[in-house]
Amino acid sequence: GEIWIADLSEKEQPVITKFQAIGRQPYDALISPDGRFYIAGL
């Protein structure tokens, strides 16, 4: 599996960061109320 982080702060050039080989089935991610943090269960 993979997790992708999309930084859309620059509209013209978004930045995608990929974390590969994190396990077969990442599950149930949580996003903090302010949208700043993404926590994935592995």
Long-range contacts (C-beta under 8 A, 24 or more apart in sequence): 1-25, 1-26, 3-29, 3-38, 3-40, 5-38
